[in-house]
Amino acid sequence: MAFTWGNLYTRFAQQVMDGTFKSENILGSLNDDLLVMAPFGSAVPADTAALVGARRQDLAAGKAHPFTGPLKDNTGVERVKAGEVFPLTDLGKMNWLVEGVVGQPR
């Protein structure tokens, strides 16, 4: 995935010039112009590229979610039960590290 900031910065600049800019929390998705799938290199097998492309479509369509449980924190405590979804809007409130991450939350 690659972030594409150009359109967002252009929008901000236009809002500043128009006097309409206001600070906001922006959470982009695969359905807007903030995030694009970078092209695969020649070392990536075609079936792998197709699998990733299909998964991308499922995420964009809302058929899949990147944070679906079960999810445990790095101390072994289950934070999201099997089949439940951790909402993207709660990422800023997350005060734990996911299983496999070494360290402690601040």
N, C-alpha and C positions, 0 to 999 in steps of 0.2 A: 504494500500500500504506500501511496505517496500523498502527502498533503499538497494541495494546490492553493496557495494563498493569494494569487493574483486577483481573482474575481472578488474575493473578500476585501482585500486592501483597496481595490477600485471602488467598491461600494462604500467603504468607510470614508474615503477621500471625497466622494460625491456628497455624502451626508454632511461632512464638515463644511464643504463649500456651500451647501444648501441651508446650513444652520439647523439641520435636523438630527445630527449625531447625538446618540445617547449610549452610554456604556451598557453592555448587556452580556450575559453569559451565553455563549454559542456552543451548541453541541451538534456537530455535523454528523452526517450519515452517508451511506453509500448512494443515497438518492439525491444528493445535492452536489454542488460543484466544489466542495472542499476536500474531497478524498477520491483518489482514482487508483485503480489497480495498475501497478507498473508492469511493463511487458516482461515476459519470461525470457530467460537466456536460453541458448541452444542446448545447455546441459539438462534442462528440465524436460523429462519425457512428456510426450503428447497426452498420454492418459492422465498424468498428474496435473497438467495444465487444465485439462477438461474437468477433472474433479474439483479443482480449486475454483474454476469458473462457475460450475454448478452450485457450489457452496456459497459463492458470492451472490448469485442470483437468489438463493434461498434467504440469505441474510437481508438483502435489499427488499425482498418481498414480505419480510416479516414471518417467514416460515421457519426460520431458525434464529436463535439469539446467541450472541457470543458469550454470555454469562449465564448459562443454564446449569442448575445444580445436578448432582451434588457438588458443592464447593466447600472445601475446608480451608481454614487459615493455616498459617505455618506452625501453629502449635497443636494442630490436629482437631480443633473444634470445628464441627460442621456449621457453616454460616449460611448456606443456601441448600435447602433440602432437594432431593432428587426430583427433577421435573419442574421445580420452581425457577423463576427468572429473577436475577438481580437487576433492578432497573438502572439503565444508563444514567438517568437523572440523579441517582444516588452515589455516583462515583466520587463526587466531591465531598461526600459525607463519610466515605469509607475510612475506617480507622483501624484496619487490619490488613495484613499481607497474606496473599494467597499461598496455598501449599506449594512448597518448592522454592519459595523466595527466602533467602537468608537475610536476616536482619530483624529489626524491630520497628514498628510504626512510630512516627514522631507525634 
